[in-house]
Amino acid sequence: MLIDALPWILAITVVGVGGWLIQTWLRIKHGYPLDGPWGQPIRPETDRESAERIKLLTTENAQLRAEMGSIKDRLENIERIVTDRPGRLSKEIDALAIDKGGNA
């Protein structure tokens, strides 16, 4: 009787453990807290040093993003100058020089 039920017991155990593993993996992947042995949530501890490091990295990230924005603007101007026809650029410069001289 027990030998006949052994495959079912084994299958139910494998499905239960597999479901628990998938649930734990999904919780870790999406940032949900894990459960302790008595059901209490386990959250990673943050110490003062880690918080300070995160603050410094956030500040540095903001500075680098601002610098990257200015570099992108400069690169767009350089690409425009390089890809424009040479005659067009000289005409625009001459037009600015004439306009400035005529208004002065």
Secondary structure in CASP SS format (residue, H / E / C, confidence):
PFRMAT SS
TARGET T0000
AUTHOR 0000-0000-0000
METHOD secondary structure of the structure
MODEL  1
M C 1.00
L H 1.00
I H 1.00
D H 1.00
A H 1.00
L H 1.00
P H 1.00
W H 1.00
I H 1.00
L H 1.00
A H 1.00
I H 1.00
T H 1.00
V H 1.00
V H 1.00
G H 1.00
V H 1.00
G H 1.00
G H 1.00
W H 1.00
L H 1.00
I H 1.00
Q H 1.00
T H 1.00
W H 1.00
L H 1.00
R H 1.00
I H 1.00
K H 1.00
H H 1.00
G C 1.00
Y C 1.00
P C 1.00
L E 1.00
D E 1.00
G C 1.00
P C 1.00
W C 1.00
G C 1.00
Q C 1.00
P E 1.00
I E 1.00
R C 1.00
P C 1.00
E C 1.00
T C 1.00
D C 1.00
R H 1.00
E H 1.00
S H 1.00
A H 1.00
E H 1.00
R H 1.00
I H 1.00
K H 1.00
L H 1.00
L H 1.00
T H 1.00
T H 1.00
E H 1.00
N H 1.00
A H 1.00
Q H 1.00
L H 1.00
R H 1.00
A H 1.00
E H 1.00
M H 1.00
G H 1.00
S H 1.00
I H 1.00
K H 1.00
D H 1.00
R H 1.00
L H 1.00
E H 1.00
N H 1.00
I H 1.00
E H 1.00
R H 1.00
I H 1.00
V H 1.00
T H 1.00
D C 1.00
R C 1.00
P H 1.00
G H 1.00
R H 1.00
L H 1.00
S H 1.00
K H 1.00
E H 1.00
I H 1.00
D H 1.00
A H 1.00
L H 1.00
A H 1.00
I H 1.00
D H 1.00
K H 1.00
G H 1.00
G H 1.00
N H 1.00
A C 1.00
END
